């Protein structure tokens, strides 16, 4: 498993990672299902460090930063893992790589990630990596229902 910057040829593969409108909402609330290359490219153009994980010769996961502040906070977004790779450590590796980018490129004091209340897998996943909830925000689902967006943060590890 290794990480690298996203390439144009990766986009059609990444677009297939969200297998339902709900999964796409979790990763990219402004997008319309099914995710297409145009929507994904637009998100990438507004963000930084669009990163993929390759595993077994295929693109297995994707994420980027939607906010990045030198010495401040870096926020991970558009987290998508290929369905066949879920539960195999790919997501854990992806988030670890994104944290390393934040620490190394931005000297970030913390990394944040957000998760909707009905994304049970995400709510259980991020605390396993050391992230803790620090805020909750009311949001609207694509159907107009109120939901909660939980904001998690992970402080930069202390230097040895």
N, CA, C and O of each residue as an XYZ file, in Angstrom:
640
protein
N       0.841     -1.166      0.000
C       0.000      0.000      0.000
C       0.892      1.238      0.000
O       1.879      1.302      0.733
N       0.537      2.217     -0.827
C       1.279      3.478     -0.824
C       0.365      4.607     -1.256
O      -0.671      4.384     -1.883
N       0.765      5.831     -0.910
C      -0.016      7.014     -1.285
C       0.711      7.774     -2.379
O       1.932      7.689     -2.516
N      -0.065      8.518     -3.152
C       0.488      9.374     -4.196
C      -0.550     10.428     -4.554
O      -1.727     10.282     -4.222
N      -0.114     11.500     -5.237
C      -1.096     12.495     -5.698
C      -2.053     11.875     -6.719
O      -1.677     10.989     -7.487
N      -3.277     12.353     -6.710
C      -4.276     11.868     -7.658
C      -3.847     12.231     -9.082
O      -3.198     13.254     -9.301
N      -4.209     11.395    -10.031
C      -3.968     11.643    -11.446
C      -5.314     11.640    -12.164
O      -6.273     11.028    -11.693
N      -5.380     12.313    -13.283
C      -6.622     12.395    -14.051
C      -7.185     11.010    -14.348
O      -8.400     10.816    -14.296
N      -6.335     10.059    -14.652
C      -6.789      8.700    -14.971
C      -7.450      8.008    -13.777
O      -8.174      7.029    -13.961
N      -7.211      8.502    -12.552
C      -7.808      7.904    -11.352
C      -9.278      8.294    -11.170
O     -10.035      7.567    -10.528
N      -9.680      9.422    -11.724
C     -10.995      9.981    -11.416
C     -12.171      9.050    -11.722
O     -13.066      8.933    -10.886
N     -12.211      8.385    -12.878
C     -13.341      7.476    -13.112
C     -13.427      6.347    -12.084
O     -14.522      5.912    -11.727
N     -12.287      5.880    -11.616
C     -12.277      4.818    -10.602
C     -12.824      5.339     -9.276
O     -13.648      4.683     -8.639
N     -12.366      6.520     -8.862
C     -12.816      7.117     -7.603
C     -14.317      7.368     -7.642
O     -15.004      7.199     -6.634
N     -14.827      7.768     -8.798
C     -16.268      8.061     -8.925
C     -17.136      6.844     -8.610
O     -18.303      7.005     -8.253
N     -16.605      5.652     -8.731
C     -17.377      4.430     -8.465
C     -17.334      4.003     -6.994
O     -18.008      3.046     -6.613
N     -16.549      4.701     -6.163
C     -16.418      4.302     -4.760
C     -17.702      4.513     -3.960
O     -18.019      3.706     -3.086
N     -18.437      5.573     -4.241
C     -19.699      5.822     -3.535
C     -20.787      5.015     -4.239
O     -21.147      5.309     -5.379
N     -21.313      3.991     -3.550
C     -22.253      3.067     -4.186
C     -23.715      3.454     -3.979
O     -24.611      2.740     -4.428
N     -23.965      4.570     -3.308
C     -25.335      5.050     -3.103
C     -25.296      6.556     -2.907
O     -24.238      7.136     -2.663
N     -26.458      7.182     -3.016
C     -26.551      8.617     -2.775
C     -26.150      8.947     -1.338
O     -25.533      9.982     -1.085
N     -26.499      8.071     -0.404
C     -26.152      8.310      0.992
C     -24.632      8.273      1.184
O     -24.080      9.146      1.854
N     -23.960      7.296      0.619
C     -22.493      7.233      0.733
C     -21.843      8.465      0.121
O     -20.884      8.998      0.679
N     -22.349      8.920     -1.011
C     -21.791     10.115     -1.637
C     -22.028     11.328     -0.747
O     -21.143     12.173     -0.610
N     -23.212     11.428     -0.140
C     -23.507     12.542      0.761
C     -22.503     12.578      1.913
O     -22.041     13.651      2.301
N     -22.168     11.415      2.458
C     -21.199     11.358      3.554
C     -19.852     11.958      3.143
O     -19.217     12.658      3.931
N     -19.420     11.686      1.918
C     -18.095     12.098      1.459
C     -18.076     13.472      0.793
O     -17.071     14.182      0.853
N     -19.189     13.845      0.159
C     -19.206     15.053     -0.667
C     -20.650     15.542     -0.737
O     -21.336     15.312     -1.732
N     -21.116     16.220      0.323
C     -22.534     16.586      0.420
C     -23.065     17.449     -0.721
O     -24.263     17.413     -1.002
N     -22.217     18.213     -1.376
C     -22.672     19.093     -2.455
C     -22.836     18.357     -3.783
O     -23.444     18.890     -4.711
N     -22.309     17.154     -3.883
C     -22.356     16.404     -5.141
C     -23.718     15.760     -5.343
O     -24.485     15.574     -4.398
N     -23.998     15.428     -6.580
C     -25.222     14.718     -6.946
C     -24.853     13.314     -7.390
O     -23.910     13.119     -8.157
N     -25.606     12.340     -6.899
C     -25.342     10.939     -7.220
C     -25.879     10.613     -8.602
O     -26.959     11.080     -8.963
N     -25.160      9.833     -9.377
C     -23.840      9.266     -9.096
C     -22.737     10.306     -9.318
O     -22.862     11.197    -10.159
N     -21.667     10.174     -8.553
C     -20.517     11.056     -8.707
C     -19.943     10.873    -10.105
O     -19.813      9.751    -10.592
N     -19.604     11.985    -10.741
C     -18.972     11.909    -12.063
C     -17.660     12.681    -12.046
O     -17.360     13.403    -11.095
N     -16.900     12.520    -13.092
C     -15.564     13.108    -13.181
C     -15.627     14.632    -13.088
O     -14.750     15.247    -12.481
N     -16.648     15.248    -13.676
C     -16.765     16.707    -13.635
C     -16.923     17.208    -12.206
O     -16.262     18.166    -11.806
N     -17.803     16.560    -11.430
C     -17.996     16.969    -10.037
C     -16.728     16.749     -9.219
O     -16.328     17.613     -8.439
N     -16.103     15.600     -9.397
C     -14.900     15.286     -8.632
C     -13.764     16.237     -8.990
O     -13.054     16.713     -8.104
N     -13.589     16.515    -10.261
C     -12.535     17.436    -10.695
C     -12.770     18.831    -10.130
O     -11.814     19.520     -9.774
N     -14.020     19.253    -10.042
C     -14.336     20.567     -9.463
C     -13.947     20.625     -7.993
O     -13.409     21.631     -7.532
N     -14.216     19.553     -7.255
C     -13.828     19.512     -5.842
C     -12.309     19.561     -5.709
O     -11.776     20.300     -4.881
N     -11.627     18.785     -6.512
C     -10.164     18.737     -6.454
C      -9.569     20.109     -6.763
O      -8.588     20.513     -6.139
N     -10.155     20.825     -7.719
C      -9.636     22.142     -8.109
C      -9.723     23.165     -6.981
O      -8.938     24.113     -6.943
N     -10.667     22.982     -6.065
C     -10.851     23.928     -4.962
C     -10.095     23.521     -3.705
O     -10.125     24.236     -2.704
N      -9.426     22.392     -3.748
C      -8.799     21.826     -2.557
C      -7.318     21.588     -2.797
O      -6.786     21.950     -3.846
N      -6.661     20.984     -1.834
C      -5.240     20.694     -1.999
C      -4.933     19.278     -1.529
O      -5.719     18.648     -0.821
N      -3.788     18.809     -1.937
C      -3.274     17.484     -1.571
C      -4.284     16.372     -1.847
O      -4.518     15.512     -0.998
N      -4.876     16.397     -3.038
C      -5.739     15.284     -3.451
C      -4.856     14.045     -3.550
O      -3.908     13.994     -4.334
N      -5.187     13.062     -2.747
C      -4.315     11.903     -2.534
C      -5.074     10.609     -2.771
O      -6.240     10.485     -2.395
N      -4.414      9.653     -3.392
C      -4.985      8.318     -3.528
C      -4.074      7.315     -2.829
O      -2.872      7.528     -2.665
N      -4.695      6.223     -2.431
C      -3.974      5.075     -1.916
C      -4.079      3.997     -2.970
O      -5.170      3.695     -3.455
N      -2.954      3.420     -3.322
C      -2.938      2.269     -4.219
C      -2.707      1.021     -3.382
O      -1.863      0.993     -2.487
N      -3.471      0.002     -3.694
C      -3.344     -1.276     -2.998
C      -3.624     -2.390     -4.002
O      -4.622     -2.344     -4.722
N      -2.765     -3.366     -4.049
C      -2.907     -4.481     -4.996
C      -3.049     -3.992     -6.435
O      -3.818     -4.552     -7.216
N      -2.296     -2.937     -6.780
C      -2.266     -2.443     -8.146
C      -3.451     -1.607     -8.577
O      -3.584     -1.294     -9.760
N      -4.317     -1.237     -7.647
C      -5.502     -0.449     -8.004
C      -5.679      0.715     -7.038
O      -5.211      0.673     -5.900
N      -6.364      1.753     -7.511
C      -6.712      2.875     -6.638
C      -7.735      2.362     -5.629
O      -8.783      1.837     -6.004
N      -7.419      2.520     -4.355
C      -8.238      1.939     -3.303
C      -8.914      2.969     -2.410
O      -9.893      2.642     -1.740
N      -8.417      4.210     -2.381
C      -8.995      5.235     -1.511
C      -8.567      6.615     -1.998
O      -7.609      6.761     -2.756
N      -9.307      7.622     -1.538
C      -9.078      9.001     -1.969
C      -9.469      9.953     -0.846
O     -10.418      9.691     -0.106
N      -8.741     11.057     -0.718
C      -9.102     12.153      0.181
C      -8.317     13.392     -0.231
O      -7.428     13.328     -1.080
N      -8.664     14.526      0.388
C      -7.969     15.786      0.152
C      -8.141     16.679      1.375
O      -8.766     16.282      2.358
N      -7.586     17.880      1.312
C      -7.817     18.883      2.351
C      -8.726     19.955      1.777
O      -8.461     20.483      0.697
N      -9.789     20.279      2.488
C     -10.637     21.393      2.068
C     -10.298     22.672      2.834
O     -10.760     23.754      2.471
N      -9.504     22.552      3.879
C      -8.966     23.706      4.595
C      -7.551     23.337      5.020
O      -7.299     22.225      5.485
N      -6.639     24.277      4.856
C      -5.252     24.037      5.242
C      -4.657     25.366      5.693
O      -4.694     26.365      4.974
N      -4.115     25.346      6.892
C      -3.556     26.556      7.490
C      -2.171     26.222      8.043
O      -2.033     25.336      8.886
N      -1.168     26.919      7.579
C       0.178     26.673      8.097
C       0.188     26.978      9.591
O      -0.158     28.081     10.013
N       0.586     25.992     10.379
C       0.625     26.138     11.825
C      -0.729     26.041     12.490
O      -0.832     26.161     13.711
N      -1.773     25.824     11.700
C      -3.132     25.763     12.227
C      -3.770     24.412     12.001
O      -3.212     23.373     12.353
N      -4.944     24.444     11.412
C      -5.743     23.240     11.237
C      -5.800     22.834      9.764
O      -5.917     23.685      8.882
N      -5.717     21.541      9.510
C      -5.954     20.986      8.176
C      -7.172     20.082      8.273
O      -7.243     19.219      9.148
N      -8.126     20.280      7.381
C      -9.377     19.526      7.411
C      -9.435     18.549      6.240
O      -9.360     18.946      5.077
N      -9.570     17.274      6.568
C      -9.649     16.217      5.560
C     -11.072     16.127      5.044
O     -12.028     16.144      5.819
N     -11.207     16.031      3.722
C     -12.526     15.893      3.123
C     -12.534     14.911      1.981
O     -11.500     14.366      1.596
N     -13.730     14.692      1.441
C     -13.950     13.794      0.305
C     -13.351     12.415      0.536
O     -12.797     11.824     -0.390
N     -13.451     11.897      1.742
C     -12.887     10.583      2.068
C     -13.742      9.502      1.403
O     -14.930      9.367      1.697
N     -13.126      8.745      0.512
C     -13.798      7.656     -0.198
C     -12.885      6.437     -0.242
O     -11.701      6.549     -0.563
N     -13.437      5.286      0.078
C     -12.692      4.033      0.019
C     -13.451      3.085     -0.911
O     -14.675      2.977     -0.839
N     -12.715      2.407     -1.778
C     -13.332      1.447     -2.699
C     -14.085      0.390     -1.896
O     -13.569     -0.098     -0.890
N     -15.296      0.028     -2.321
C     -16.081     -0.959     -1.568
C     -15.324     -2.247     -1.261
O     -15.437     -2.774     -0.154
N     -14.556     -2.764     -2.219
C     -13.833     -4.019     -2.010
C     -12.684     -3.870     -1.015
O     -12.151     -4.870     -0.534
N     -12.299     -2.638     -0.703
C     -11.163     -2.405      0.198
C     -11.586     -2.040      1.621
O     -10.735     -1.912      2.502
N     -12.868     -1.875      1.853
C     -13.340     -1.477      3.175
C     -13.093     -2.594      4.186
O     -13.261     -3.775      3.883
N     -12.690     -2.195      5.391
C     -12.420     -3.162      6.444
C     -11.073     -3.851      6.312
O     -10.804     -4.824      7.017
N     -10.228     -3.362      5.421
C      -8.924     -3.998      5.181
C      -7.744     -3.103      5.576
O      -6.599     -3.410      5.244
N      -8.014     -2.005      6.278
C      -6.951     -1.117      6.726
C      -6.606      0.000      5.763
O      -5.732      0.815      6.058
N      -7.274      0.059      4.615
C      -6.969      1.083      3.618
C      -7.374      2.465      4.128
O      -6.622      3.426      3.964
N      -8.537      2.575      4.737
C      -8.991      3.852      5.287
C      -8.066      4.355      6.379
O      -7.738      5.540      6.431
N      -7.656      3.463      7.235
C      -6.716      3.811      8.314
C      -5.407      4.338      7.709
O      -4.865      5.343      8.170
N      -4.908      3.657      6.683
C      -3.680      4.090      6.018
C      -3.876      5.458      5.373
O      -3.010      6.325      5.486
N      -5.010      5.659      4.697
C      -5.319      6.939      4.045
C      -5.306      8.083      5.053
O      -4.645      9.097      4.830
N      -6.024      7.930      6.145
C      -6.098      9.007      7.137
C      -4.711      9.249      7.749
O      -4.339     10.394      8.005
N      -3.960      8.193      7.978
C      -2.589      8.352      8.473
C      -1.719      9.146      7.512
O      -0.938      9.998      7.935
N      -1.853      8.870      6.222
C      -1.076      9.596      5.216
C      -1.495     11.067      5.158
O      -0.646     11.947      5.022
N      -2.789     11.332      5.260
C      -3.267     12.716      5.244
C      -2.757     13.466      6.472
O      -2.384     14.635      6.370
N      -2.736     12.817      7.617
C      -2.194     13.452      8.826
C      -0.716     13.776      8.641
O      -0.264     14.859      9.013
N       0.035     12.844      8.070
C       1.461     13.093      7.824
C       1.661     14.281      6.886
O       2.567     15.088      7.094
N       0.822     14.395      5.856
C       0.903     15.560      4.963
C       0.654     16.846      5.735
O       1.355     17.838      5.534
N      -0.337     16.835      6.616
C      -0.662     18.029      7.410
C       0.503     18.416      8.318
O       0.865     19.588      8.421
N       1.087     17.407      8.978
C       2.194     17.702      9.900
C       3.418     18.190      9.121
O       4.063     19.158      9.525
N       3.741     17.527      8.010
C       4.971     17.828      7.284
C       4.883     19.083      6.414
O       5.810     19.892      6.412
N       3.787     19.258      5.676
C       3.685     20.368      4.731
C       3.167     21.654      5.364
O       3.490     22.744      4.892
N       2.375     21.547      6.413
C       1.744     22.734      6.990
C       2.099     22.948      8.455
O       1.627     23.910      9.061
N       2.915     22.082      9.038
C       3.215     22.158     10.473
C       1.919     22.353     11.240
O       1.861     23.132     12.191
N       0.888     21.645     10.823
C      -0.454     21.801     11.396
C      -0.451     21.473     12.887
O       0.250     20.570     13.343
N      -1.245     22.225     13.623
C      -1.397     21.955     15.054
C      -2.441     20.870     15.294
O      -2.457     20.225     16.342
N      -3.312     20.680     14.301
C      -4.326     19.639     14.400
C      -4.836     19.270     13.017
O      -4.695     20.028     12.057
N      -5.431     18.087     12.941
C      -6.129     17.634     11.742
C      -7.572     17.400     12.160
O      -7.847     16.842     13.222
N      -8.490     17.839     11.300
C      -9.907     17.642     11.585
C     -10.556     16.837     10.467
O     -10.067     16.789      9.339
N     -11.654     16.219     10.812
C     -12.480     15.492      9.852
C     -13.905     15.569     10.385
O     -14.113     15.619     11.598
N     -14.880     15.581      9.495
C     -16.279     15.677      9.907
C     -17.041     14.451      9.443
O     -16.696     13.830      8.438
N     -18.086     14.113     10.191
C     -18.834     12.884      9.920
C     -20.298     13.101     10.277
O     -20.613     13.588     11.363
N     -21.187     12.740      9.367
C     -22.626     12.866      9.628
C     -23.099     11.812     10.616
O     -22.569     10.702     10.664
N     -24.103     12.175     11.402
C     -24.568     11.303     12.487
C     -25.070      9.953     11.996
O     -25.010      8.986     12.755
N     -25.558      9.838     10.776
C     -26.056      8.553     10.296
C     -24.983      7.727      9.576
O     -25.285      6.688      8.989
N     -23.726      8.194      9.624
C     -22.599      7.442      9.075
C     -21.959      6.649     10.226
O     -20.909      7.021     10.750
N     -22.609      5.571     10.594
C     -22.163      4.768     11.740
C     -20.727      4.291     11.575
O     -19.951      4.341     12.529
N     -20.364      3.834     10.395
C     -18.995      3.345     10.178
C     -17.978      4.447     10.457
O     -16.963      4.198     11.108
N     -18.232      5.644      9.982
C     -17.324      6.759     10.219
C     -17.268      7.157     11.683
O     -16.196      7.449     12.213
N     -18.419      7.167     12.334
C     -18.474      7.543     13.752
C     -17.672      6.576     14.618
O     -17.099      6.974     15.632
N     -17.634      5.323     14.223
C     -16.854      4.331     14.961
C     -15.383      4.341     14.553
O     -14.511      4.023     15.360
N     -15.111      4.703     13.310
C     -13.758      4.661     12.749
C     -12.839      5.751     13.302
O     -11.749      5.450     13.787
N     -13.267      7.008     13.235
C     -12.368      8.108     13.583
C     -11.879      8.071     15.036
O     -10.704      8.352     15.272
N     -12.717      7.739     16.014
C     -12.185      7.626     17.385
C     -11.124      6.527     17.528
O     -10.224      6.645     18.359
N     -11.222      5.467     16.730
C     -10.196      4.416     16.767
C      -8.825      4.958     16.380
O      -7.799      4.403     16.773
N      -8.810      6.042     15.609
C      -7.561      6.654     15.154
C      -7.097      7.770     16.086
O      -6.079      8.414     15.831
N      -7.841      7.996     17.159
C      -7.467      9.028     18.119
C      -8.214     10.337     17.980
O      -8.008     11.244     18.787
N      -9.072     10.465     16.986
C      -9.860     11.692     16.803
C     -10.934     11.762     17.888
O     -11.503     10.748     18.291
N     -11.194     12.987     18.349
C     -12.234     13.196     19.351
C     -13.200     14.259     18.861
O     -12.800     15.223     18.207
N     -14.479     14.077     19.182
C     -15.500     15.053     18.805
C     -15.229     16.353     19.548
O     -14.986     16.351     20.754
N     -15.274     17.472     18.812
C     -15.103     18.769     19.465
C     -16.240     19.734     19.155
O     -16.329     20.794     19.775
N     -17.113     19.390     18.206
C     -18.250     20.255     17.897
C     -19.295     19.453     17.126
O     -18.985     18.452     16.481
N     -20.534     19.917     17.209
C     -21.640     19.321     16.465
C     -22.404     20.470     15.817
O     -22.666     21.496     16.445
N     -22.754     20.277     14.553
C     -23.405     21.318     13.769
C     -24.661     20.745     13.115
O     -24.637     19.621     12.612
N     -25.742     21.497     13.116
C     -26.964     21.088     12.421
C     -26.775     21.318     10.926
O     -26.317     22.383     10.511
N     -27.124     20.326     10.125
C     -27.039     20.421      8.661
C     -28.325     19.874      8.064
O     -29.187     19.360      8.778
N     -28.443     19.988      6.765
C     -29.590     19.468      6.034
C     -29.131     18.346      5.115
O     -28.100     18.458      4.451
N     -29.908     17.254      5.081
C     -29.623     16.189      4.116
C     -30.093     16.648      2.752
O     -30.727     17.697      2.632
N     -29.793     15.882      1.732
C     -30.223     16.229      0.379
C     -31.746     16.240      0.258
O     -32.293     16.887     -0.636
N     -32.434     15.524      1.154
C     -33.903     15.524      1.126
C     -34.498     16.593      2.038
O     -35.718     16.675      2.186
N     -33.634     17.419      2.656
C     -34.110     18.519      3.475
C     -34.308     18.211      4.952
O     -34.754     19.070      5.714
N     -33.984     17.005      5.354
C     -34.111     16.646      6.771
C     -32.922     17.185      7.555
O     -31.822     17.334      7.023
N     -33.163     17.472      8.827
C     -32.086     17.930      9.691
C     -31.258     16.732     10.150
O     -31.799     15.687     10.513
N     -29.955     16.903     10.128
C     -29.043     15.882     10.643
C     -27.931     16.597     11.395
O     -27.856     17.826     11.395
N     -27.081     15.827     12.027
C     -25.956     16.394     12.773
C     -24.652     16.065     12.059
O     -24.441     14.942     11.602
N     -23.790     17.060     11.973
C     -22.445     16.866     11.452
C     -21.503     16.990     12.636
O     -21.381     18.056     13.239
N     -20.833     15.882     12.964
C     -19.903     15.857     14.082
C     -18.512     16.189     13.569
O     -18.044     15.611     12.588
N     -17.861     17.123     14.241
C     -16.511     17.536     13.872
C     -15.525     16.896     14.846
O     -15.618     17.072     16.060
N     -14.586     16.154     14.283
C     -13.557     15.466     15.061
C     -12.230     16.200     14.878
O     -12.003     16.840     13.852
N     -11.360     16.103     15.879
C     -10.016     16.652     15.718
C      -8.987     15.738     16.360
O      -9.256     15.014     17.318
N      -7.804     15.810     15.786
C      -6.653     15.057     16.271
C      -5.507     16.047     16.432
O      -5.027     16.590     15.437
N      -5.052     16.299     17.670
C      -3.923     17.229     17.841
C      -2.630     16.626     17.279
O      -2.459     15.409     17.210
N      -1.746     17.513     16.889
C      -0.430     17.077     16.422
C       0.277     16.331     17.561
O       0.278     16.804     18.697
N       0.864     15.197     17.275
C       1.596     14.483     18.334
C       2.770     15.309     18.859
O       3.396     16.066     18.117
N       3.049     15.152     20.127
C       4.194     15.846     20.723
C       5.484     15.298     20.121
O       5.587     14.106     19.834
N       6.446     16.162     19.937
C       7.749     15.715     19.404
C       8.449     14.835     20.430
O       8.385     15.104     21.629
N       9.124     13.772     19.956
C       9.817     12.876     20.898
C      10.997     13.550     21.563
O      11.681     12.932     22.379
